[in-house]
């Protein structure tokens, strides 16, 4: 049997490789299209939950109260410093050092309190975890139920950093999540920018 020309054999191998690549792409694409996707807007969902509004109101109240407490301490420090500036000419060196040490100690006390209240793991953060996290957990559990019922492979969060250039309202399951949690969408007061457009969930 005569051998094929080298270029003909090369073309056959190349053609097989192309067909294999196309087949893999087809299978991958088919698998992707077989998956079901949906999205929710957690900002809107939380804005519909009265308990979340109450939690935010309480956190704001606590934050303002603690901020005033810290500002009062810095006000005392400012008075101490101005008094020292005005009287230092009449003070001995030992008295000056004591007054300066008192001011430094007061500043440290104020900074420590500020960190204790508003630090990364401070009391405000812990209070937010105590009040808000249980609500967020309920939202997550409701999303999971909706995802399981609808056999959705992925549920995106519209209010996260994920950029959604286009979102079909039919895929928005935010109202379904609220209903799963026992809330009637649209009845509760909105919070902040927690608004939603469209006609809500549609029966599939």
C-alpha positions in Angstrom: 0.0 0.0 0.0 1.4 3.4 -0.9 2.2 5.8 1.9 0.2 9.0 2.2 2.1 12.1 1.5 3.4 13.7 4.7 1.1 16.8 4.4 -1.9 14.5 3.9 -1.1 12.6 7.1 -0.5 15.9 8.9 -3.9 17.2 7.8 -5.7 14.1 9.0 -4.1 14.3 12.5 -4.8 18.0 12.6 -8.5 17.3 11.6 -8.8 14.7 14.4 -7.4 17.2 16.9 -9.9 19.9 15.8 -12.8 17.5 15.9 -11.8 16.4 19.4 -11.5 20.0 20.6 -14.9 20.9 19.1 -16.4 17.8 20.8 -15.0 18.9 24.2 -16.2 22.4 23.8 -19.7 21.1 22.8 -19.9 18.9 25.9 -18.7 21.7 28.2 -21.1 24.2 26.7 -23.9 21.7 26.9 -23.1 21.0 30.5 -23.1 24.8 31.2 -26.5 25.3 29.6 -27.8 22.3 31.5 -27.2 24.2 34.7 -29.8 26.5 36.2 -29.0 29.9 37.5 -30.8 32.5 39.6 -30.0 35.6 41.6 -31.2 37.4 44.7 -30.8 40.9 46.0 -29.8 40.6 49.7 -29.9 44.4 50.1 -33.5 44.4 49.0 -34.3 41.3 51.1 -32.8 42.7 54.3 -34.6 46.0 53.6 -37.9 44.1 53.7 -37.3 42.6 57.1 -38.5 44.6 60.2 -36.1 42.8 62.5 -33.2 44.0 60.4 -34.5 47.6 60.5 -34.7 47.3 64.3 -31.2 45.9 64.6 -29.8 48.8 62.4 -31.7 51.4 64.5 -30.2 49.9 67.7 -26.7 49.8 66.3 -27.0 53.4 65.1 -28.1 54.4 68.6 -25.3 52.6 70.3 -22.8 54.0 67.8 -23.9 57.6 68.4 -23.8 57.1 72.2 -20.3 55.7 72.2 -19.1 58.3 69.8 -20.3 61.1 72.1 -18.6 59.3 75.0 -15.3 59.3 73.2 -15.7 62.9 72.0 -16.3 64.0 75.6 -13.0 62.4 76.6 -11.1 64.2 73.8 -12.9 67.4 74.9 -11.5 66.9 78.4 -8.0 66.3 77.0 -8.3 69.6 75.0 -9.2 71.5 78.1 -6.3 70.0 80.0 -3.9 70.9 77.2 -5.1 74.5 77.0 -4.9 74.9 80.8 -1.4 73.6 80.7 -0.4 76.0 77.9 -1.8 78.9 79.8 -0.2 77.9 83.2 3.1 76.3 82.3 5.1 79.5 82.9 4.1 79.3 86.5 4.8 75.6 87.0 8.0 74.0 88.1 9.7 71.3 86.0 8.3 68.5 88.1 4.8 70.0 87.8 5.1 70.3 84.1 6.2 66.7 83.7 3.3 65.6 85.8 0.7 67.6 83.8 2.2 66.3 80.6 2.1 62.7 81.8 -1.6 63.2 82.8 -2.4 64.5 79.3 -0.6 61.6 77.7 -2.4 59.1 80.0 -5.8 60.7 79.1 -5.0 60.5 75.4 -4.1 56.8 75.7 -7.3 56.1 77.7 -9.4 57.8 74.9 -7.6 55.9 72.1 -8.0 52.6 74.0 -11.7 53.2 74.5 -12.1 54.1 70.8 -10.4 50.9 69.8 -12.5 48.9 72.3 -15.7 50.3 70.9 -15.0 50.7 67.2 -12.0 48.4 66.5 -11.9 45.5 64.1 -13.1 43.1 66.7 -14.6 45.8 69.0 -17.8 45.9 70.9 -19.8 47.5 68.0 -18.6 44.6 65.7 -19.7 42.0 68.2 -23.0 43.8 68.7 -23.6 43.7 65.0 -22.8 40.0 64.9 -25.2 39.4 67.7 -28.1 41.4 66.1 -27.5 41.0 62.4 -25.8 37.7 61.8 -28.8 35.6 62.9 -30.9 37.4 60.3 -28.3 37.0 57.6 -28.1 33.3 58.5 -31.9 33.0 58.0 -31.6 34.7 54.6 -28.8 32.2 53.6 -30.9 29.2 54.8 -33.9 30.5 52.8 -31.8 30.9 49.7 -30.5 27.4 50.1 -34.1 26.1 50.3 -35.1 28.0 47.2 -31.9 26.7 45.4 -32.7 23.1 46.3 -36.3 23.4 45.3 -35.5 25.0 42.0 -32.4 22.8 41.4 -30.3 25.9 40.8 -26.6 25.2 40.5 -25.6 28.8 41.3 -27.4 31.7 43.0 -25.8 35.1 42.6 -26.2 38.1 44.9 -27.1 41.2 42.9 -26.1 43.5 45.7 -22.5 42.1 46.0 -19.4 43.2 44.1 -20.4 40.8 41.3 -21.1 42.9 38.1 -24.3 42.0 36.5 -24.5 43.8 33.1 -28.0 42.3 32.5 -30.4 40.4 34.8 -33.6 38.8 33.6 -36.3 39.6 36.3 -37.6 36.0 35.8 -34.4 34.8 37.5 -34.8 37.1 40.5 -35.8 34.9 43.5 -35.6 37.7 46.1 -39.4 37.6 46.8 -39.3 33.9 47.0 -36.7 34.0 49.7 -38.8 36.5 51.7 -41.8 34.3 51.4 -39.7 31.3 52.5 -38.8 33.3 55.6 -42.4 34.1 56.3 -42.5 37.7 55.0 -44.9 39.1 52.5 -42.8 41.1 49.9 -43.7 44.8 49.7 -45.4 45.1 53.1 -42.4 45.9 55.2 -40.7 49.3 55.1 -37.7 49.6 52.9 -34.3 50.4 54.6 -31.7 52.6 53.0 -31.4 51.8 49.3 -33.3 48.5 49.7 -35.6 49.0 46.7 -36.7 46.6 44.0 -38.1 47.1 40.6 -40.1 44.6 38.5 -43.2 42.6 39.2 -41.6 40.2 41.7 -41.4 36.5 41.2 -43.2 34.9 38.4 -44.6 31.4 38.3 -42.4 29.2 36.2 
